[in-house]
């Protein structure tokens, strides 16, 4: 469940509403492309702009579409512990395999607050948790001692590390050993994270090229390190292009360029700047 190329899937919209038909097609594209698991309603899925009812509906559609073919790691995190519990209870009820729980944003909790937040979710809805450390979004860096403490909670089984700090990830490995699976949260660091003991990536780039991303992880796991390195460097320009503006603007724009979804976002996100859009289109030519 917590290995390989895991996609942080986008949420397509049409006239301001969830585009269910396009979303179901995206899921089929991912499964056909060898994606190991689906993560709906994460940062890339624009979860912060969803109502509770929309969030639950998208999780329902994900479970229905996937039909058990790959694990679903439902994004149910929030900076409001009560809301995270409500969404996690729903995810458990409908059959999600695990949840992705982001470090509470804006609140800037202390290490003890972080611990109590994730513990409360685990107690209210016992379901495997991937905790998600992304200080660039949340304003809080969950440090290795805190993560090591959380690893003692049985439901907490993995961490998505998106600090961009390999030194901190190496330190974390020393703290948790094999008690916790470490997943890369930055596509441009997938190979280095695998090299220090990570087991996979929760990927934005996989939205565009799921097969290539999956092949890279598979090659690494088979010991085919030169092949994995070759694929990593082929993917790197695309991985960098996914972040020339705020995620998920580039990835959704790229999918729209491929004719897979409409180019539509929810405020406060808006369409890409013309110059960056042209750069993205140029990079994308190598992957079409």
C-alpha positions in Angstrom: 0.0 0.0 0.0 2.8 2.4 0.9 5.3 1.7 -1.9 5.8 2.6 -5.5 4.4 5.5 -7.5 1.4 6.8 -5.7 -0.5 9.6 -7.4 -1.8 12.7 -5.7 -4.7 13.0 -8.1 -6.1 16.3 -9.3 -9.8 17.2 -8.9 -11.3 18.3 -12.3 -14.0 21.0 -12.3 -16.6 22.0 -14.8 -18.4 25.3 -14.4 -17.3 25.4 -10.8 -18.5 21.9 -9.9 -16.8 18.5 -9.5 -16.4 16.9 -13.0 -17.1 13.3 -12.1 -16.9 11.9 -15.6 -13.4 13.3 -16.2 -12.3 12.2 -12.7 -13.3 8.6 -13.3 -11.4 8.7 -16.6 -8.3 10.0 -14.8 -8.5 7.1 -12.3 -8.7 4.6 -15.2 -5.6 6.3 -16.8 -3.7 6.0 -13.5 -4.6 2.3 -12.9 -3.7 1.4 -16.5 -0.4 3.3 -16.1 0.8 1.1 -13.1 0.1 3.6 -10.3 0.4 1.8 -6.9 -2.3 3.8 -5.0 -4.6 6.8 -5.4 -4.6 9.8 -3.1 -7.7 11.9 -3.6 -8.5 15.2 -1.9 -4.9 16.2 -1.1 -3.2 19.5 -1.8 -3.0 18.6 -5.5 -6.8 17.8 -5.4 -7.6 21.4 -4.1 -9.1 19.9 -0.9 -8.9 23.3 0.9 -11.6 24.7 -1.4 -14.1 21.9 -0.9 -17.1 21.8 1.3 -17.4 18.8 3.6 -20.1 17.4 1.4 -18.0 17.8 -1.7 -15.1 16.2 0.0 -17.1 13.2 1.0 -18.6 12.8 -2.5 -15.2 12.8 -4.1 -14.0 10.1 -1.7 -17.2 8.1 -2.5 -16.6 8.4 -6.3 -12.9 7.4 -5.8 -13.8 4.2 -3.9 -16.5 3.4 -6.4 -14.2 3.9 -9.4 -11.2 2.1 -8.1 -13.2 -0.9 -7.0 -10.4 -2.3 -4.9 -7.9 -2.6 -7.8 -5.3 -0.4 -6.0 -5.4 1.1 -2.5 -7.1 4.4 -1.9 -5.3 6.7 0.6 -8.0 9.3 1.3 -6.9 12.8 2.0 -8.9 13.6 5.1 -6.5 16.0 6.9 -7.4 19.5 8.2 -6.2 22.1 10.5 -9.4 21.5 12.4 -9.0 18.2 14.3 -12.8 17.8 14.6 -13.2 18.1 10.8 -10.3 15.7 10.1 -12.0 13.2 12.4 -15.3 13.6 10.6 -13.7 13.0 7.2 -11.6 10.1 8.4 -14.7 8.4 10.0 -16.4 8.8 6.6 -13.3 7.4 4.7 -13.3 4.4 7.0 -17.0 3.8 6.6 -16.8 3.8 2.8 -13.8 1.4 2.6 -10.7 3.6 2.2 -7.5 1.7 2.8 -5.7 4.5 4.6 -5.8 8.3 5.0 -3.3 11.1 4.4 -3.2 13.5 7.3 -1.5 16.8 6.7 0.3 18.7 9.5 -2.3 21.3 10.6 -1.8 24.5 8.7 -2.1 28.1 9.9 -2.5 27.0 13.6 1.2 26.3 13.9 0.8 23.7 16.7 3.6 22.8 19.1 5.1 19.3 18.9 2.7 18.2 21.7 -0.2 19.7 19.7 0.8 17.7 16.6 1.0 14.5 18.6 -2.4 15.0 20.2 -4.0 15.9 16.8 -2.9 12.8 15.0 -3.5 10.6 18.1 -7.1 11.9 18.3 -7.8 11.0 14.7 -6.3 7.5 15.2 -8.5 7.0 18.3 -11.7 8.2 16.7 -11.3 6.3 13.4 -8.7 3.5 13.5 -7.3 3.4 10.0 -3.8 3.4 8.7 -2.4 7.0 8.6 0.2 8.6 6.3 1.2 11.7 8.1 2.2 14.5 5.8 5.1 16.9 6.6 5.1 19.9 4.3 6.3 23.0 6.1 6.2 25.2 3.0 2.4 24.9 3.0 1.7 24.6 6.7 4.2 26.8 8.5 5.2 24.0 10.8 8.1 21.6 10.3 7.3 18.3 12.1 10.8 17.3 13.3 12.1 13.7 13.6 11.7 13.4 17.4 7.9 14.2 17.0 7.5 11.8 14.1 9.4 9.1 16.0 6.9 9.5 18.9 4.0 9.3 16.5 5.4 6.1 15.1 4.5 4.4 18.4 0.8 4.9 17.5 -0.2 1.7 15.6 -2.4 3.5 13.0 0.5 5.8 12.0 2.4 3.7 9.4 4.0 6.1 7.0 5.1 9.7 6.5 5.0 11.7 3.3 8.2 13.9 3.6 7.9 17.1 1.6 10.4 19.2 3.5 12.9 19.0 0.6 15.5 18.5 3.3 17.4 15.2 2.7 19.5 15.7 5.8 16.4 15.8 8.0 15.1 12.7 6.2 18.3 10.8 6.9 18.0 11.9 10.6 14.4 10.7 10.6 15.5 7.3 9.2 17.8 7.0 12.2 14.9 7.7 14.6 12.2 5.4 13.1 14.1 2.6 11.4 11.6 0.2 9.9 8.8 1.3 12.2 7.6 3.9 9.7 7.6 3.9 5.9 9.1 7.1 4.4 7.5 8.3 1.1 9.0 11.1 -0.9 6.7 14.2 -1.3 8.8 16.0 -3.9 9.1 14.5 -7.4 12.5 16.1 -7.9 13.9 14.2 -5.0 12.3 10.7 -5.6 15.6 9.0 -6.5 17.6 10.4 -3.6 14.8 9.5 -1.1 14.8 5.9 -2.5 18.6 5.8 -2.0 18.3 6.7 1.7 15.7 4.1 2.3 12.4 5.6 1.2 9.8 3.2 -0.3 8.1 5.3 -3.0 6.7 8.7 -3.9 3.3 10.5 -3.6 3.6 12.2 -6.9 2.3 15.1 -8.8 4.1 14.2 -12.0 2.4 10.8 -12.1 -0.8 12.6 -13.1 0.9 13.2 -16.4 3.1 10.2 -17.0 2.0 7.4 -14.6 3.8 4.6 -16.5 7.2 6.3 -16.6 7.0 7.2 -12.9 5.9 3.6 -11.9 8.7 2.2 -14.1 11.3 4.3 -12.3 10.3 3.0 -8.9 10.0 -0.6 -10.1 13.5 -0.4 -11.6 14.9 0.8 -8.4 13.2 -1.9 -6.4 14.5 -4.6 -8.8 18.0 -3.3 -8.3 18.2 -1.9 -11.8 19.7 1.3 -10.6 21.1 2.7 -13.9 17.6 2.3 -15.4 16.0 4.0 -12.5 18.5 6.9 -12.7 17.9 7.2 -16.4 14.2 7.5 -15.9 14.6 9.9 -13.0 16.6 12.3 -15.1 14.1 12.0 -18.0 11.3 12.9 -15.6 13.2 15.7 -13.8 12.3 18.5 -16.3 8.6 17.7 -16.0 8.9 17.4 -12.2 10.4 20.9 -12.0 7.8 22.3 -14.4 5.0 21.1 -12.1 6.2 23.7 -9.7 6.9 26.8 -11.8 3.7 28.1 -10.2 1.7 26.9 -7.2 0.7 23.3 -7.3 -1.8 22.3 -8.8 -1.8 25.0 -11.4 0.8 23.5 -13.7 -0.4 19.9 -13.4 -4.0 20.7 -14.2 -2.9 23.0 -17.0 -0.8 20.2 -18.4 -3.7 17.7 -18.2 -5.9 20.3 -20.0 -3.3 20.6 -22.7 -3.5 16.8 -23.1 -7.3 17.2 -23.4 -8.0 15.1 -20.3 -9.7 17.8 -18.2 -10.9 21.4 -18.4 -8.5 24.1 -17.4 -10.4 25.2 -14.4 -9.4 26.1 -10.8 -11.1 27.4 -7.7 -10.3 30.8 -6.3 -8.0 31.9 -4.9 -6.1 29.8 -7.6 -6.2 31.3 -11.1 -4.9 30.4 -14.5 -1.1 30.4 -15.1 0.9 33.5 -16.2 1.4 33.5 -20.0 5.2 33.2 -19.8 5.0 30.2 -17.4 2.3 28.6 -19.5 4.5 28.7 -22.5 7.4 27.2 -20.6 5.2 24.4 -19.4 3.9 23.7 -22.9 7.5 23.5 -24.2 8.5 21.0 -21.5 5.4 18.9 -22.0 6.3 18.3 -25.7 8.8 15.7 -24.6 6.2 13.6 -22.8 3.2 13.6 -25.2 
